[in-house]
Amino acid sequence: MELKWTWLVIVLTLVTIGWIVLWSFPSPLNRAPRNALLVAHAARLRRLPRYRVLAGRRRIEMGLRTAAVLFLIVGSILLAGRLVETRTHQAENSNRDIMLCLDVSGSMTTYDAQLIAEFKRIAEGLEGERIGLTIWSGVAVTVFPLTDDYEFVVEQLDEAEQKLANYDYNFVAGTYIGDERASLVSDGLVSCVDRFDRPDEERGRAIVLASDNDPQGEPVFTFDEAADYAVEKGVVVHGLGTPEMELIPGSAEEFEAAVKKTKGSWSVFGADGSTSAIADDINRLEAARSKEPATVTVLDKPYWGAGLVGIGLLLVVGAAIRRNS
């Protein structure tokens, strides 16, 4: 804490000291009053019990008044000088973006709601990142863009989980363009890569890609080309497959090879620690840090001065009560 107007405190302190000195030593300002009454043999009077009681009361009263004056003076000086506290806050933001990328094709119906729940667990293990959700089958649809509003993220993921659990086809209607094109994981990955904004900024970018890798129809990109595109854009892809992939020859191997190409991790949904491992890998992703301009906040701290003035007023009241008692 510091005084904003130090010069005023110095001036008032010097004035106070000068006033005390003038009244503490003989001077024209504190000479005896002209109407003072001189009394002989005052020693005998001072020995009287009643005199001693009255003199004691008088001393207490004057002590209270003196203390009150001191508290009032010191408190007033502190209030006049404005006691303040200066706080400097250096904001530091995490420049890391996470896109949750979910396959909502028909073969994923039994898994989608559970995968959204897994996405929520992954989001709970992150801090400071921007998170977005994109769903896809034949084409990709953005459920919500990248945002650091975690309350909004949780609200949207809860709503998505509920609708997918209730097989609400309106939620995924925009992703279908016919039965001949569905679960196009490579095109879905490219679409999710394109959902990242701020291309000119140094940011850590990652995708959590959940799919059974069972494409129907001819995609625009192969899985290998989609992985190359992610590498070109500096995006790390973390894959989350389904147990049924083992029944599709080469599906799991192709998926794992693609995400490993981006230096991402590979997990099978339902495996112990699959989501926590993905969250750990994302947290290890190198994140650029941007420092916002320092914010300087000056807070008035009148408590000391107001407290001393308050004590002084209480002592004045106490002295008055003492005198009238």
C-alpha positions as CSV (number, residue, x, y, z in Angstrom):
1,M,0.0,0.0,0.0
2,E,1.1,3.6,-0.6
3,L,-0.1,7.1,-0.2
4,K,-1.3,8.8,-3.4
5,W,-0.8,12.3,-2.1
6,T,2.3,12.0,0.0
7,W,3.0,15.7,-0.1
8,L,-0.3,16.5,1.6
9,V,0.5,14.0,4.3
10,I,3.9,15.6,4.9
11,V,2.4,19.1,5.1
12,L,-0.4,18.1,7.5
13,T,2.1,16.1,9.7
14,L,4.4,19.1,9.9
15,V,1.5,21.4,10.8
16,T,0.4,19.0,13.5
17,I,3.9,18.7,15.0
18,G,4.2,22.4,15.0
19,W,0.9,22.8,16.8
20,I,1.9,20.2,19.4
21,V,5.2,22.0,20.0
22,L,3.6,25.4,20.4
23,W,1.1,24.0,23.0
24,S,3.7,21.9,24.9
25,F,6.1,24.8,25.7
26,P,5.5,28.2,27.2
27,S,4.3,30.6,24.5
28,P,1.8,33.4,24.1
29,L,-0.6,30.7,22.8
30,N,-0.8,28.7,26.0
31,R,-0.2,31.2,28.8
32,A,-2.5,31.0,31.9
33,P,-5.9,32.7,31.4
34,R,-6.3,36.2,32.8
35,N,-9.2,35.3,35.0
36,A,-7.3,32.4,36.8
37,L,-7.9,32.2,40.5
38,L,-4.9,31.8,42.8
39,V,-5.6,29.7,45.9
40,A,-3.4,29.4,48.9
41,H,-2.8,26.2,50.9
42,A,-3.9,24.1,47.9
43,A,-2.0,21.1,49.2
44,R,-4.6,20.6,52.0
45,L,-7.3,20.7,49.3
46,R,-5.6,18.1,47.2
47,R,-5.6,15.7,50.1
48,L,-9.4,15.7,50.4
49,P,-11.0,12.4,49.2
50,R,-13.6,14.2,47.1
51,Y,-11.0,16.2,45.4
52,R,-9.0,13.1,44.6
53,V,-12.1,11.5,43.0
54,L,-12.9,14.5,40.9
55,A,-9.2,15.0,39.9
56,G,-9.0,11.3,38.8
57,R,-12.2,11.7,36.7
58,R,-10.7,14.8,35.2
59,R,-7.5,13.0,34.3
60,I,-9.4,10.2,32.6
61,E,-11.5,12.7,30.7
62,M,-8.5,14.6,29.5
63,G,-6.7,11.3,28.6
64,L,-9.7,10.2,26.5
65,R,-9.9,13.6,24.8
66,T,-6.1,13.6,24.1
67,A,-6.3,10.1,22.6
68,A,-9.4,11.1,20.6
69,V,-7.6,14.1,19.1
70,L,-4.6,12.0,18.2
71,F,-6.8,9.3,16.5
72,L,-8.8,12.0,14.7
73,I,-5.7,13.7,13.5
74,V,-3.9,10.6,12.3
75,G,-7.0,9.2,10.7
76,S,-7.8,12.4,8.9
77,I,-4.2,12.7,7.6
78,L,-4.4,9.1,6.2
79,L,-7.8,9.9,4.5
80,A,-6.5,13.1,3.1
81,G,-3.4,11.4,1.7
82,R,-5.5,8.6,0.1
83,L,-4.0,5.3,1.1
84,V,-4.2,3.1,-2.1
85,E,-3.1,-0.3,-3.2
86,T,-1.8,-0.8,-6.8
87,R,-2.3,-4.2,-8.4
88,T,-0.7,-5.3,-11.7
89,H,-2.3,-8.3,-13.4
90,Q,-0.5,-9.9,-16.4
91,A,-3.0,-12.0,-18.2
92,E,-1.7,-15.0,-20.0
93,N,-3.9,-17.0,-22.4
94,S,-3.5,-20.5,-23.6
95,N,-3.4,-20.5,-27.4
96,R,-4.6,-24.1,-27.9
97,D,-7.6,-25.2,-29.9
98,I,-9.4,-28.5,-29.6
99,M,-12.0,-29.7,-32.2
100,L,-14.2,-32.6,-31.2
101,C,-15.0,-34.5,-34.4
102,L,-17.8,-37.1,-34.2
103,D,-18.9,-39.6,-36.8
104,V,-22.8,-39.7,-36.6
105,S,-23.4,-42.3,-39.4
106,G,-25.9,-45.0,-38.8
107,S,-23.3,-47.6,-37.7
108,M,-22.3,-45.2,-34.9
109,T,-25.8,-44.8,-33.4
110,T,-25.2,-47.0,-30.4
111,Y,-22.0,-45.2,-29.6
112,D,-22.5,-41.5,-30.3
113,A,-24.2,-40.6,-27.0
114,Q,-21.4,-42.4,-25.1
115,L,-18.8,-40.7,-27.2
116,I,-20.2,-37.3,-26.4
117,A,-20.0,-38.3,-22.7
118,E,-16.3,-39.2,-23.3
119,F,-15.8,-35.8,-25.0
120,K,-17.2,-34.2,-21.9
121,R,-14.6,-36.1,-19.8
122,I,-11.8,-35.0,-22.1
123,A,-13.0,-31.3,-21.9
124,E,-13.0,-31.6,-18.1
125,G,-9.3,-32.5,-18.2
126,L,-8.4,-29.3,-20.1
127,E,-8.0,-25.8,-19.0
128,G,-7.8,-22.6,-21.0
129,E,-8.3,-24.1,-24.4
130,R,-10.9,-23.3,-26.9
131,I,-13.2,-26.2,-27.7
132,G,-15.5,-26.8,-30.7
133,L,-17.7,-29.7,-31.9
134,T,-18.2,-30.9,-35.5
135,I,-20.4,-33.8,-36.5
136,W,-20.2,-35.5,-39.9
137,S,-21.3,-38.5,-42.0
138,G,-21.6,-37.6,-45.7
139,V,-20.9,-33.9,-45.0
140,A,-19.8,-32.1,-41.8
141,V,-21.9,-29.7,-39.7
142,T,-20.6,-27.4,-36.9
143,V,-22.5,-27.9,-33.7
144,F,-20.6,-25.1,-32.0
145,P,-17.4,-23.3,-33.1
146,L,-14.2,-23.0,-31.1
147,T,-15.0,-21.2,-27.8
148,D,-13.5,-20.8,-24.3
149,D,-16.9,-20.4,-22.8
150,Y,-16.8,-23.7,-20.8
151,E,-20.3,-23.3,-19.4
152,F,-21.6,-23.1,-23.0
153,V,-19.5,-26.1,-24.0
154,V,-20.9,-28.3,-21.3
155,E,-24.4,-27.1,-22.0
156,Q,-24.1,-27.9,-25.7
157,L,-22.5,-31.3,-25.0
158,D,-25.2,-32.2,-22.6
159,E,-27.8,-31.3,-25.2
160,A,-26.0,-33.3,-27.9
161,E,-25.7,-36.3,-25.6
162,Q,-29.4,-36.2,-24.8
163,K,-30.5,-35.9,-28.4
164,L,-28.2,-38.7,-29.6
165,A,-29.3,-40.9,-26.8
166,N,-32.9,-40.4,-27.8
167,Y,-32.1,-41.0,-31.5
168,D,-33.2,-37.5,-32.4
169,Y,-32.5,-37.6,-36.2
170,N,-33.1,-33.9,-36.5
171,F,-29.9,-33.3,-34.7
172,V,-27.8,-35.1,-37.4
173,A,-30.1,-34.4,-40.4
174,G,-27.7,-31.9,-42.0
175,T,-24.9,-34.5,-42.2
176,Y,-26.8,-36.9,-44.6
177,I,-26.8,-36.5,-48.3
178,G,-28.0,-40.0,-49.2
179,D,-27.3,-43.6,-48.2
180,E,-24.6,-43.9,-50.9
181,R,-22.3,-41.5,-48.9
182,A,-21.9,-42.0,-45.2
183,S,-19.2,-42.3,-42.5
184,L,-16.6,-40.7,-44.8
185,V,-14.0,-40.4,-42.1
186,S,-11.3,-39.0,-44.3
187,D,-13.6,-36.2,-45.6
188,G,-14.8,-35.6,-42.1
189,L,-11.3,-35.2,-40.9
190,V,-10.5,-32.6,-43.6
191,S,-13.7,-30.7,-42.7
192,C,-12.7,-30.6,-39.0
193,V,-9.2,-29.4,-39.9
194,D,-10.8,-26.5,-41.9
195,R,-12.9,-25.6,-38.8
196,F,-9.8,-24.0,-37.2
197,D,-9.7,-20.2,-37.4
198,R,-6.9,-17.7,-36.9
199,P,-4.5,-19.4,-39.4
200,D,-1.9,-16.6,-39.0
201,E,-1.5,-17.2,-35.2
202,E,0.9,-19.7,-33.6
203,R,-1.6,-22.0,-31.8
204,G,-1.6,-25.5,-30.7
205,R,-4.3,-27.3,-32.6
206,A,-5.7,-30.8,-32.0
207,I,-8.6,-32.9,-33.2
208,V,-10.3,-35.7,-31.2
209,L,-11.6,-37.9,-34.1
210,A,-14.2,-40.6,-33.1
211,S,-15.3,-43.0,-35.8
212,D,-15.6,-46.7,-36.6
213,N,-13.9,-46.1,-40.0
214,D,-16.5,-47.9,-42.0
215,P,-17.0,-45.5,-45.0
216,Q,-19.9,-46.0,-47.4
217,G,-19.3,-44.5,-50.8
218,E,-16.3,-42.8,-52.5
219,P,-14.7,-40.0,-50.4
220,V,-13.0,-37.0,-51.9
221,F,-9.8,-37.6,-49.9
222,T,-8.2,-40.9,-48.8
223,F,-7.5,-41.3,-45.1
224,D,-3.8,-40.9,-45.8
225,E,-4.4,-37.7,-47.8
226,A,-6.5,-36.3,-44.9
227,A,-3.7,-37.1,-42.4
228,D,-1.2,-35.3,-44.7
229,Y,-3.6,-32.3,-44.8
230,A,-3.7,-32.2,-41.0
231,V,0.1,-32.3,-40.8
232,E,0.3,-29.5,-43.3
233,K,-2.0,-27.4,-41.2
234,G,-0.1,-28.2,-38.0
235,V,-3.0,-30.2,-36.5
236,V,-2.5,-33.2,-34.2
237,V,-5.2,-35.9,-34.5
238,H,-6.1,-38.1,-31.6
239,G,-8.2,-41.1,-32.7
240,L,-10.9,-42.8,-30.8
241,G,-12.2,-46.0,-32.4
242,T,-14.9,-48.5,-31.6
243,P,-14.5,-52.1,-30.6
244,E,-16.3,-53.3,-33.7
245,M,-13.5,-52.0,-35.9
246,E,-11.7,-55.3,-35.2
247,L,-14.4,-57.0,-37.3
248,I,-13.5,-54.8,-40.4
249,P,-10.2,-56.0,-41.9
250,G,-7.6,-53.2,-41.9
251,S,-10.0,-50.6,-40.4
252,A,-8.2,-50.1,-37.0
253,E,-4.8,-50.3,-38.6
254,E,-5.6,-47.6,-41.2
255,F,-7.1,-45.4,-38.5
256,E,-4.1,-45.8,-36.2
257,A,-1.6,-45.2,-38.9
258,A,-3.3,-42.0,-40.0
259,V,-3.4,-40.5,-36.5
260,K,0.2,-41.6,-35.7
261,K,1.2,-39.8,-38.9
262,T,0.1,-36.5,-37.2
263,K,1.9,-37.5,-34.0
264,G,-1.4,-38.1,-32.3
265,S,-2.6,-40.9,-30.0
266,W,-4.8,-43.9,-30.7
267,S,-7.4,-45.4,-28.4
268,V,-10.3,-47.7,-28.5
269,F,-13.5,-46.5,-27.0
270,G,-14.2,-48.2,-23.7
271,A,-10.6,-49.1,-23.0
272,D,-9.4,-48.2,-19.5
273,G,-7.9,-44.7,-19.4
274,S,-8.6,-44.0,-23.1
275,T,-10.1,-40.6,-22.5
276,S,-7.6,-39.6,-19.8
277,A,-4.8,-40.6,-22.1
278,I,-6.1,-38.3,-24.9
279,A,-6.5,-35.4,-22.4
280,D,-2.9,-36.0,-21.2
281,D,-1.6,-36.0,-24.7
282,I,-3.5,-32.8,-25.5
283,N,-2.1,-31.2,-22.4
284,R,1.4,-32.1,-23.5
285,L,0.7,-30.5,-26.9
286,E,3.0,-27.5,-27.0
287,A,0.8,-24.4,-26.6
288,A,1.9,-20.9,-27.5
289,R,1.3,-18.3,-24.8
290,S,0.1,-14.8,-25.5
291,K,0.5,-12.1,-22.9
292,E,-2.2,-9.5,-22.8
293,P,-1.2,-5.9,-21.9
294,A,-0.7,-5.6,-18.2
295,T,-3.8,-4.3,-16.3
296,V,-3.0,-1.9,-13.5
297,T,-5.8,-1.4,-10.9
298,V,-5.6,1.2,-8.2
299,L,-7.8,0.4,-5.2
300,D,-8.6,3.0,-2.5
301,K,-7.9,1.6,1.0
302,P,-9.8,4.1,3.4
303,Y,-10.2,1.5,6.1
304,W,-7.2,2.5,8.2
305,G,-8.0,6.2,8.1
306,A,-11.8,5.7,8.6
307,G,-11.1,3.2,11.4
308,L,-8.9,5.7,13.3
309,V,-11.4,8.5,12.9
310,G,-14.1,6.2,14.1
311,I,-12.1,5.3,17.2
312,G,-11.4,9.0,17.8
313,L,-15.2,9.7,17.7
314,L,-15.9,6.9,20.1
315,L,-13.4,8.3,22.5
316,V,-15.0,11.8,22.2
317,V,-18.3,10.2,23.1
318,G,-16.7,8.3,25.9
319,A,-15.1,11.4,27.3
320,A,-18.5,13.3,27.2
321,I,-20.3,10.4,29.0
322,R,-17.5,10.3,31.6
323,R,-17.8,14.0,32.2
324,N,-21.6,13.9,32.7
325,S,-21.5,10.8,35.0
